[in-house]
Amino acid sequence: MDKGSLLAASRVEPVVSINPRSTVIGRLWPLLAFAARFQYIISSFSSFLYIQTCFVTSLAVVSALCASRFLTIRAYVATESGAVHAFNMSAKAFANLWDAKTTRVLRRNLFYEFAVFILGSGNSIILLLFWPGWLVVGGATFALWKFLG
């Protein structure tokens, strides 16, 4: 017996082998080549779209930032101008109200009532409380306290 036959397997396992001249592969090969080419075209097109989208998005973000800065400055200027105008108009309206005839009469009557109340009979306590000389007395007392104290 030959030594080669003893080392060889006694049975052969069945394996699938594709014959290059197979009719199935021969018929599917153009379709598989077209699918691979189509996938390559789609991937390159999607990469191109991704790059263009990134560029347009960054351009849109920069434009939105510039527009928001411009609008913020314009809104600030408009608000400041409106506030100054409103303050001037309210000051003018208050001055006109203060100098109105009815307001002058009302102020004159209130001053008269206050003077009668302060200087009227029996109100010496209020007169003593509102005496302007308290500033002199208070200042002198404070000076003595600091000087002697």
mmCIF file of the C-alpha atoms, coordinates in Angstrom:
data_MODEL
# 
_entry.id   MODEL 
# 
loop_
_atom_site.group_PDB 
_atom_site.id 
_atom_site.type_symbol 
_atom_site.label_atom_id 
_atom_site.label_alt_id 
_atom_site.label_comp_id 
_atom_site.label_asym_id 
_atom_site.label_entity_id 
_atom_site.label_seq_id 
_atom_site.pdbx_PDB_ins_code 
_atom_site.Cartn_x 
_atom_site.Cartn_y 
_atom_site.Cartn_z 
_atom_site.occupancy 
_atom_site.B_iso_or_equiv 
_atom_site.pdbx_formal_charge 
_atom_site.auth_seq_id 
_atom_site.auth_comp_id 
_atom_site.auth_asym_id 
_atom_site.auth_atom_id 
_atom_site.pdbx_PDB_model_num 
ATOM 1   C CA . MET A 1 1   ? 0.000   0.000   0.000   1.00 0.00 ? 1   MET A CA 1 
ATOM 2   C CA . ASP A 1 2   ? 1.129   3.444   -0.769  1.00 0.00 ? 2   ASP A CA 1 
ATOM 3   C CA . LYS A 1 3   ? 2.076   5.775   2.069   1.00 0.00 ? 3   LYS A CA 1 
ATOM 4   C CA . GLY A 1 4   ? 0.182   8.604   0.424   1.00 0.00 ? 4   GLY A CA 1 
ATOM 5   C CA . SER A 1 5   ? -3.044  6.717   0.458   1.00 0.00 ? 5   SER A CA 1 
ATOM 6   C CA . LEU A 1 6   ? -2.778  6.000   4.157   1.00 0.00 ? 6   LEU A CA 1 
ATOM 7   C CA . LEU A 1 7   ? -2.437  9.678   5.029   1.00 0.00 ? 7   LEU A CA 1 
ATOM 8   C CA . ALA A 1 8   ? -5.284  10.765  2.801   1.00 0.00 ? 8   ALA A CA 1 
ATOM 9   C CA . ALA A 1 9   ? -8.827  11.035  4.081   1.00 0.00 ? 9   ALA A CA 1 
ATOM 10  C CA . SER A 1 10  ? -10.984 8.052   3.532   1.00 0.00 ? 10  SER A CA 1 
ATOM 11  C CA . ARG A 1 11  ? -14.009 10.161  2.517   1.00 0.00 ? 11  ARG A CA 1 
ATOM 12  C CA . VAL A 1 12  ? -14.296 13.513  0.879   1.00 0.00 ? 12  VAL A CA 1 
ATOM 13  C CA . GLU A 1 13  ? -16.633 16.127  2.416   1.00 0.00 ? 13  GLU A CA 1 
ATOM 14  C CA . PRO A 1 14  ? -18.891 17.870  -0.067  1.00 0.00 ? 14  PRO A CA 1 
ATOM 15  C CA . VAL A 1 15  ? -17.937 21.563  -0.595  1.00 0.00 ? 15  VAL A CA 1 
ATOM 16  C CA . VAL A 1 16  ? -19.615 24.249  -2.620  1.00 0.00 ? 16  VAL A CA 1 
ATOM 17  C CA . SER A 1 17  ? -17.462 25.406  -5.426  1.00 0.00 ? 17  SER A CA 1 
ATOM 18  C CA . ILE A 1 18  ? -18.468 28.116  -7.814  1.00 0.00 ? 18  ILE A CA 1 
ATOM 19  C CA . ASN A 1 19  ? -17.529 27.445  -11.309 1.00 0.00 ? 19  ASN A CA 1 
ATOM 20  C CA . PRO A 1 20  ? -16.416 30.633  -13.058 1.00 0.00 ? 20  PRO A CA 1 
ATOM 21  C CA . ARG A 1 21  ? -18.428 29.542  -16.034 1.00 0.00 ? 21  ARG A CA 1 
ATOM 22  C CA . SER A 1 22  ? -21.591 29.212  -13.935 1.00 0.00 ? 22  SER A CA 1 
ATOM 23  C CA . THR A 1 23  ? -24.696 30.626  -15.569 1.00 0.00 ? 23  THR A CA 1 
ATOM 24  C CA . VAL A 1 24  ? -26.019 32.223  -12.338 1.00 0.00 ? 24  VAL A CA 1 
ATOM 25  C CA . ILE A 1 25  ? -22.854 34.237  -11.771 1.00 0.00 ? 25  ILE A CA 1 
ATOM 26  C CA . GLY A 1 26  ? -22.661 35.069  -15.429 1.00 0.00 ? 26  GLY A CA 1 
ATOM 27  C CA . ARG A 1 27  ? -26.163 36.499  -15.383 1.00 0.00 ? 27  ARG A CA 1 
ATOM 28  C CA . LEU A 1 28  ? -25.879 38.331  -12.018 1.00 0.00 ? 28  LEU A CA 1 
ATOM 29  C CA . TRP A 1 29  ? -22.427 39.823  -12.605 1.00 0.00 ? 29  TRP A CA 1 
ATOM 30  C CA . PRO A 1 30  ? -23.611 42.895  -14.624 1.00 0.00 ? 30  PRO A CA 1 
ATOM 31  C CA . LEU A 1 31  ? -26.306 43.560  -12.021 1.00 0.00 ? 31  LEU A CA 1 
ATOM 32  C CA . LEU A 1 32  ? -23.799 43.329  -9.148  1.00 0.00 ? 32  LEU A CA 1 
ATOM 33  C CA . ALA A 1 33  ? -21.352 45.590  -10.989 1.00 0.00 ? 33  ALA A CA 1 
ATOM 34  C CA . PHE A 1 34  ? -24.135 48.131  -11.601 1.00 0.00 ? 34  PHE A CA 1 
ATOM 35  C CA . ALA A 1 35  ? -25.158 47.985  -7.903  1.00 0.00 ? 35  ALA A CA 1 
ATOM 36  C CA . ALA A 1 36  ? -21.576 48.576  -6.754  1.00 0.00 ? 36  ALA A CA 1 
ATOM 37  C CA . ARG A 1 37  ? -21.138 51.482  -9.190  1.00 0.00 ? 37  ARG A CA 1 
ATOM 38  C CA . PHE A 1 38  ? -24.506 52.969  -8.139  1.00 0.00 ? 38  PHE A CA 1 
ATOM 39  C CA . GLN A 1 39  ? -23.534 52.704  -4.459  1.00 0.00 ? 39  GLN A CA 1 
ATOM 40  C CA . TYR A 1 40  ? -20.251 54.516  -5.179  1.00 0.00 ? 40  TYR A CA 1 
ATOM 41  C CA . ILE A 1 41  ? -22.088 57.293  -7.038  1.00 0.00 ? 41  ILE A CA 1 
ATOM 42  C CA . ILE A 1 42  ? -24.624 57.684  -4.217  1.00 0.00 ? 42  ILE A CA 1 
ATOM 43  C CA . SER A 1 43  ? -21.863 57.797  -1.570  1.00 0.00 ? 43  SER A CA 1 
ATOM 44  C CA . SER A 1 44  ? -19.873 60.439  -3.454  1.00 0.00 ? 44  SER A CA 1 
ATOM 45  C CA . PHE A 1 45  ? -23.038 62.493  -4.030  1.00 0.00 ? 45  PHE A CA 1 
ATOM 46  C CA . SER A 1 46  ? -24.028 62.258  -0.355  1.00 0.00 ? 46  SER A CA 1 
ATOM 47  C CA . SER A 1 47  ? -20.507 63.315  0.671   1.00 0.00 ? 47  SER A CA 1 
ATOM 48  C CA . PHE A 1 48  ? -20.772 66.306  -1.662  1.00 0.00 ? 48  PHE A CA 1 
ATOM 49  C CA . LEU A 1 49  ? -24.172 67.196  -0.181  1.00 0.00 ? 49  LEU A CA 1 
ATOM 50  C CA . TYR A 1 50  ? -22.787 66.885  3.353   1.00 0.00 ? 50  TYR A CA 1 
ATOM 51  C CA . ILE A 1 51  ? -19.908 69.271  2.608   1.00 0.00 ? 51  ILE A CA 1 
ATOM 52  C CA . GLN A 1 52  ? -22.237 71.757  0.917   1.00 0.00 ? 52  GLN A CA 1 
ATOM 53  C CA . THR A 1 53  ? -24.681 71.546  3.832   1.00 0.00 ? 53  THR A CA 1 
ATOM 54  C CA . CYS A 1 54  ? -21.905 72.229  6.349   1.00 0.00 ? 54  CYS A CA 1 
ATOM 55  C CA . PHE A 1 55  ? -20.777 75.249  4.330   1.00 0.00 ? 55  PHE A CA 1 
ATOM 56  C CA . VAL A 1 56  ? -24.296 76.663  3.943   1.00 0.00 ? 56  VAL A CA 1 
ATOM 57  C CA . THR A 1 57  ? -25.067 76.046  7.621   1.00 0.00 ? 57  THR A CA 1 
ATOM 58  C CA . SER A 1 58  ? -21.944 77.862  8.799   1.00 0.00 ? 58  SER A CA 1 
ATOM 59  C CA . LEU A 1 59  ? -22.734 80.721  6.422   1.00 0.00 ? 59  LEU A CA 1 
ATOM 60  C CA . ALA A 1 60  ? -26.301 80.895  7.764   1.00 0.00 ? 60  ALA A CA 1 
ATOM 61  C CA . VAL A 1 61  ? -25.087 80.932  11.385  1.00 0.00 ? 61  VAL A CA 1 
ATOM 62  C CA . VAL A 1 62  ? -22.639 83.767  10.687  1.00 0.00 ? 62  VAL A CA 1 
ATOM 63  C CA . SER A 1 63  ? -25.331 85.726  8.832   1.00 0.00 ? 63  SER A CA 1 
ATOM 64  C CA . ALA A 1 64  ? -27.808 85.218  11.661  1.00 0.00 ? 64  ALA A CA 1 
ATOM 65  C CA . LEU A 1 65  ? -25.211 86.386  14.195  1.00 0.00 ? 65  LEU A CA 1 
ATOM 66  C CA . CYS A 1 66  ? -24.474 89.558  12.222  1.00 0.00 ? 66  CYS A CA 1 
ATOM 67  C CA . ALA A 1 67  ? -28.182 90.241  11.718  1.00 0.00 ? 67  ALA A CA 1 
ATOM 68  C CA . SER A 1 68  ? -28.936 89.740  15.408  1.00 0.00 ? 68  SER A CA 1 
ATOM 69  C CA . ARG A 1 69  ? -26.120 92.129  16.385  1.00 0.00 ? 69  ARG A CA 1 
ATOM 70  C CA . PHE A 1 70  ? -27.397 94.729  13.933  1.00 0.00 ? 70  PHE A CA 1 
ATOM 71  C CA . LEU A 1 71  ? -30.980 94.384  15.153  1.00 0.00 ? 71  LEU A CA 1 
ATOM 72  C CA . THR A 1 72  ? -29.880 94.510  18.795  1.00 0.00 ? 72  THR A CA 1 
ATOM 73  C CA . ILE A 1 73  ? -27.983 97.750  18.247  1.00 0.00 ? 73  ILE A CA 1 
ATOM 74  C CA . ARG A 1 74  ? -30.906 99.267  16.341  1.00 0.00 ? 74  ARG A CA 1 
ATOM 75  C CA . ALA A 1 75  ? -33.349 98.221  19.081  1.00 0.00 ? 75  ALA A CA 1 
ATOM 76  C CA . TYR A 1 76  ? -31.074 99.706  21.754  1.00 0.00 ? 76  TYR A CA 1 
ATOM 77  C CA . VAL A 1 77  ? -30.810 103.018 19.897  1.00 0.00 ? 77  VAL A CA 1 
ATOM 78  C CA . ALA A 1 78  ? -34.574 103.130 19.333  1.00 0.00 ? 78  ALA A CA 1 
ATOM 79  C CA . THR A 1 79  ? -35.308 102.306 22.976  1.00 0.00 ? 79  THR A CA 1 
ATOM 80  C CA . GLU A 1 80  ? -32.833 104.887 24.247  1.00 0.00 ? 80  GLU A CA 1 
ATOM 81  C CA . SER A 1 81  ? -34.277 107.538 21.948  1.00 0.00 ? 81  SER A CA 1 
ATOM 82  C CA . GLY A 1 82  ? -37.810 106.651 23.019  1.00 0.00 ? 82  GLY A CA 1 
ATOM 83  C CA . ALA A 1 83  ? -36.888 106.762 26.706  1.00 0.00 ? 83  ALA A CA 1 
ATOM 84  C CA . VAL A 1 84  ? -35.222 110.183 26.375  1.00 0.00 ? 84  VAL A CA 1 
ATOM 85  C CA . HIS A 1 85  ? -38.194 111.512 24.429  1.00 0.00 ? 85  HIS A CA 1 
ATOM 86  C CA . ALA A 1 86  ? -40.658 110.095 26.987  1.00 0.00 ? 86  ALA A CA 1 
ATOM 87  C CA . PHE A 1 87  ? -38.674 111.608 29.871  1.00 0.00 ? 87  PHE A CA 1 
ATOM 88  C CA . ASN A 1 88  ? -38.583 115.027 28.197  1.00 0.00 ? 88  ASN A CA 1 
ATOM 89  C CA . MET A 1 89  ? -42.291 114.908 27.415  1.00 0.00 ? 89  MET A CA 1 
ATOM 90  C CA . SER A 1 90  ? -43.204 113.832 30.955  1.00 0.00 ? 90  SER A CA 1 
ATOM 91  C CA . ALA A 1 91  ? -41.012 116.589 32.445  1.00 0.00 ? 91  ALA A CA 1 
ATOM 92  C CA . LYS A 1 92  ? -42.686 119.118 30.178  1.00 0.00 ? 92  LYS A CA 1 
ATOM 93  C CA . ALA A 1 93  ? -46.136 117.779 31.099  1.00 0.00 ? 93  ALA A CA 1 
ATOM 94  C CA . PHE A 1 94  ? -45.294 117.928 34.808  1.00 0.00 ? 94  PHE A CA 1 
ATOM 95  C CA . ALA A 1 95  ? -44.038 121.519 34.461  1.00 0.00 ? 95  ALA A CA 1 
ATOM 96  C CA . ASN A 1 96  ? -47.226 122.480 32.624  1.00 0.00 ? 96  ASN A CA 1 
ATOM 97  C CA . LEU A 1 97  ? -49.331 120.773 35.291  1.00 0.00 ? 97  LEU A CA 1 
ATOM 98  C CA . TRP A 1 98  ? -47.389 122.506 38.083  1.00 0.00 ? 98  TRP A CA 1 
ATOM 99  C CA . ASP A 1 99  ? -47.905 125.918 36.477  1.00 0.00 ? 99  ASP A CA 1 
ATOM 100 C CA . ALA A 1 100 ? -51.595 125.393 35.722  1.00 0.00 ? 100 ALA A CA 1 
ATOM 101 C CA . LYS A 1 101 ? -54.062 127.872 37.232  1.00 0.00 ? 101 LYS A CA 1 
ATOM 102 C CA . THR A 1 102 ? -55.989 125.242 39.216  1.00 0.00 ? 102 THR A CA 1 
ATOM 103 C CA . THR A 1 103 ? -52.761 123.782 40.625  1.00 0.00 ? 103 THR A CA 1 
ATOM 104 C CA . ARG A 1 104 ? -51.582 127.231 41.723  1.00 0.00 ? 104 ARG A CA 1 
ATOM 105 C CA . VAL A 1 105 ? -54.900 127.846 43.498  1.00 0.00 ? 105 VAL A CA 1 
ATOM 106 C CA . LEU A 1 106 ? -54.696 124.417 45.161  1.00 0.00 ? 106 LEU A CA 1 
ATOM 107 C CA . ARG A 1 107 ? -51.092 125.039 46.296  1.00 0.00 ? 107 ARG A CA 1 
ATOM 108 C CA . ARG A 1 108 ? -52.012 128.444 47.667  1.00 0.00 ? 108 ARG A CA 1 
ATOM 109 C CA . ASN A 1 109 ? -54.950 126.953 49.639  1.00 0.00 ? 109 ASN A CA 1 
ATOM 110 C CA . LEU A 1 110 ? -52.814 124.087 50.999  1.00 0.00 ? 110 LEU A CA 1 
ATOM 111 C CA . PHE A 1 111 ? -50.089 126.485 52.108  1.00 0.00 ? 111 PHE A CA 1 
ATOM 112 C CA . TYR A 1 112 ? -52.707 128.663 53.842  1.00 0.00 ? 112 TYR A CA 1 
ATOM 113 C CA . GLU A 1 113 ? -54.179 125.649 55.662  1.00 0.00 ? 113 GLU A CA 1 
ATOM 114 C CA . PHE A 1 114 ? -50.728 124.456 56.719  1.00 0.00 ? 114 PHE A CA 1 
ATOM 115 C CA . ALA A 1 115 ? -49.758 127.921 57.991  1.00 0.00 ? 115 ALA A CA 1 
ATOM 116 C CA . VAL A 1 116 ? -53.015 128.244 59.935  1.00 0.00 ? 116 VAL A CA 1 
ATOM 117 C CA . PHE A 1 117 ? -52.479 124.788 61.423  1.00 0.00 ? 117 PHE A CA 1 
ATOM 118 C CA . ILE A 1 118 ? -48.861 125.493 62.399  1.00 0.00 ? 118 ILE A CA 1 
ATOM 119 C CA . LEU A 1 119 ? -49.242 129.076 63.526  1.00 0.00 ? 119 LEU A CA 1 
ATOM 120 C CA . GLY A 1 120 ? -52.749 128.760 64.926  1.00 0.00 ? 120 GLY A CA 1 
ATOM 121 C CA . SER A 1 121 ? -53.576 129.060 68.595  1.00 0.00 ? 121 SER A CA 1 
ATOM 122 C CA . GLY A 1 122 ? -52.789 126.073 70.803  1.00 0.00 ? 122 GLY A CA 1 
ATOM 123 C CA . ASN A 1 123 ? -50.222 124.573 68.473  1.00 0.00 ? 123 ASN A CA 1 
ATOM 124 C CA . SER A 1 124 ? -47.117 125.665 70.271  1.00 0.00 ? 124 SER A CA 1 
ATOM 125 C CA . ILE A 1 125 ? -45.885 122.047 70.360  1.00 0.00 ? 125 ILE A CA 1 
ATOM 126 C CA . ILE A 1 126 ? -45.927 121.846 66.555  1.00 0.00 ? 126 ILE A CA 1 
ATOM 127 C CA . LEU A 1 127 ? -44.327 125.287 66.344  1.00 0.00 ? 127 LEU A CA 1 
ATOM 128 C CA . LEU A 1 128 ? -41.640 124.119 68.760  1.00 0.00 ? 128 LEU A CA 1 
ATOM 129 C CA . LEU A 1 129 ? -41.139 120.949 66.732  1.00 0.00 ? 129 LEU A CA 1 
ATOM 130 C CA . PHE A 1 130 ? -40.698 122.825 63.423  1.00 0.00 ? 130 PHE A CA 1 
ATOM 131 C CA . TRP A 1 131 ? -38.622 125.676 64.890  1.00 0.00 ? 131 TRP A CA 1 
ATOM 132 C CA . PRO A 1 132 ? -35.650 126.310 62.553  1.00 0.00 ? 132 PRO A CA 1 
ATOM 133 C CA . GLY A 1 133 ? -33.384 127.166 65.485  1.00 0.00 ? 133 GLY A CA 1 
ATOM 134 C CA . TRP A 1 134 ? -33.094 123.488 66.335  1.00 0.00 ? 134 TRP A CA 1 
ATOM 135 C CA . LEU A 1 135 ? -30.402 123.212 63.680  1.00 0.00 ? 135 LEU A CA 1 
ATOM 136 C CA . VAL A 1 136 ? -28.272 125.805 65.498  1.00 0.00 ? 136 VAL A CA 1 
ATOM 137 C CA . VAL A 1 137 ? -28.908 124.240 68.907  1.00 0.00 ? 137 VAL A CA 1 
ATOM 138 C CA . GLY A 1 138 ? -28.203 120.729 67.554  1.00 0.00 ? 138 GLY A CA 1 
ATOM 139 C CA . GLY A 1 139 ? -24.987 121.849 65.835  1.00 0.00 ? 139 GLY A CA 1 
ATOM 140 C CA . ALA A 1 140 ? -23.752 123.597 68.984  1.00 0.00 ? 140 ALA A CA 1 
ATOM 141 C CA . THR A 1 141 ? -24.539 120.547 71.116  1.00 0.00 ? 141 THR A CA 1 
ATOM 142 C CA . PHE A 1 142 ? -22.703 118.260 68.719  1.00 0.00 ? 142 PHE A CA 1 
ATOM 143 C CA . ALA A 1 143 ? -19.666 120.566 68.688  1.00 0.00 ? 143 ALA A CA 1 
ATOM 144 C CA . LEU A 1 144 ? -19.561 120.664 72.502  1.00 0.00 ? 144 LEU A CA 1 
ATOM 145 C CA . TRP A 1 145 ? -19.904 116.914 72.688  1.00 0.00 ? 145 TRP A CA 1 
ATOM 146 C CA . LYS A 1 146 ? -17.005 116.401 70.271  1.00 0.00 ? 146 LYS A CA 1 
ATOM 147 C CA . PHE A 1 147 ? -14.882 119.110 71.887  1.00 0.00 ? 147 PHE A CA 1 
ATOM 148 C CA . LEU A 1 148 ? -15.410 118.039 75.480  1.00 0.00 ? 148 LEU A CA 1 
ATOM 149 C CA . GLY A 1 149 ? -16.076 114.543 74.938  1.00 0.00 ? 149 GLY A CA 1 
# 
